[in-house]
Amino acid sequence: MTAHTCPRRGCSIQVPDALFACRDDWFALSRPVRAAIYATSKPSKGFTRERLDAIKAALEDWEGADR
């Protein structure tokens, strides 16, 4: 199984590639952002504009929560 580091700034937890973020950081995201990440997470489609927009929204959501 391959893994990556959770994308939230300051988090060093390794998560399986099938998941976007570690459990705590995933549930720290708002429901609409989680829904957008999930809806755009089709590996066969790669990084579409919608996927990139969803990732940007997640990073902004976390940044707002960290203030």
C-alpha positions in Angstrom: 0.0 0.0 0.0 1.3 3.4 -0.9 0.8 6.5 1.3 1.3 10.2 1.4 1.5 12.8 4.2 -1.7 14.4 5.3 -1.9 17.7 3.4 -2.8 19.9 6.4 0.0 22.2 7.3 1.8 20.9 10.3 0.4 17.4 10.1 2.9 14.6 9.5 0.6 11.6 9.6 0.9 9.1 6.8 -2.4 8.2 5.1 -3.2 5.7 2.4 -3.4 7.1 -1.1 -7.1 6.2 -1.2 -7.7 8.8 1.5 -7.2 12.6 1.3 -6.2 13.4 4.8 -5.8 11.8 8.3 -9.0 11.1 10.2 -8.9 14.1 12.5 -8.1 16.6 9.7 -10.7 15.1 7.4 -13.4 15.7 9.9 -12.1 19.1 10.7 -13.2 20.1 7.1 -16.7 21.4 6.6 -19.2 19.0 5.1 -19.4 20.8 1.7 -15.6 20.6 1.3 -15.5 17.0 2.3 -18.3 16.3 -0.3 -16.4 18.1 -3.0 -13.2 16.2 -2.2 -15.1 12.9 -2.3 -17.0 13.7 -5.5 -13.8 14.5 -7.3 -11.6 11.7 -6.0 -12.0 9.4 -9.0 -8.4 8.1 -9.7 -9.1 7.4 -13.3 -9.8 11.1 -14.0 -6.6 12.4 -12.4 -6.4 16.0 -11.3 -9.3 17.8 -13.0 -10.0 21.5 -12.5 -12.8 20.4 -10.1 -10.4 18.3 -8.1 -7.9 21.1 -7.8 -10.6 23.5 -6.7 -11.8 21.1 -4.0 -8.2 20.7 -2.7 -7.8 24.5 -2.7 -11.1 24.8 -0.7 -9.8 22.2 1.8 -6.5 24.1 2.3 -8.5 27.4 2.8 -10.9 25.7 5.2 -8.1 24.4 7.4 -6.3 27.7 7.2 -9.4 29.5 8.5 -9.7 27.0 11.3 -6.1 27.5 12.3 -6.5 31.3 12.9 
